[in-house]
Amino acid sequence: MSGKKFKAVFSKVDRSKRYGVDEAMALLEECRTASFDESVDLAVRLGVDPKQTDQAVRGSVSLPHGLGKKVRVVVFVKGEKQREAKEAGADHVGAEDLVEKIEKGWLEFDKAIATPDVMGLVSKLGRVLGPRGLMPNPKLGTVTFEVGKAVQEQKAGRAEFKIEKAGIVHASIGRISFGKEKLKGNFLALMDAIVRAKPSSSKGTYLRSVTLSTTMGPGIKLDPSPLQAV
């Protein structure tokens, strides 16, 4: 895209305005700048102190319209539950053998699920999976005996969110090709989860700012007031 066209797209967004949800969704489509199917990303600045352990914000939510990409799922599990995981669509299932494979450098997956009884085994992979955000976690619904349900949710598109050091949560709500209604549905589901994850120790305004953007497009700021209790 030429500089002239790029400026024209960015000029459609009023930087001083806080848009309503429907306005923002319509504007996202108008601000498409790339030939590929851009990701639509959300950035929420929260009124919490991420340095305080009791103000950590983290969770996950099943998006009604998924994320528009193939998710490769591995499941650490033993016994009869292995069949349940496979039937639900898990790409790789195992226990000691799967741990050994990963220890040798194999990391061709996007999400990892484990049953509670094998977490002692999986903990050996903490240094490998932890930094990559792949470690199964009960708060994210990825440490569970309901492996079939967990696999289906991850495959369908389960968004995970975690507050960063700057007090901001970043997450994707899908692809621009989804259209306004599906993106809106995913956005509201994710915002509801973030609001529900508000720490009890958090005081004052929780949602400080909410911004949507496509991969190459300008940031569109939303009015956070109506979203405080989505």
Protein Blocks (a to p, Z undefined) as FASTA:
>chain_A
ZZklmmmmmmmpcfkbccdfklmmmmmmmmpcbfbdcddddddddfbdfkbmklcccddd
ddfklnoiacddddddehjllmmmmmnopabdcfklmmmmmmnopacbfbdcddfklmmm
mmmmmmmmmmnopaccfklopacfklmlmmmmmmnopadddddfkopacddebdfklomm
lmmmmmmmmmmmmmmmpcfklgcjfblbdcdddfklccddddfklmmmZZ
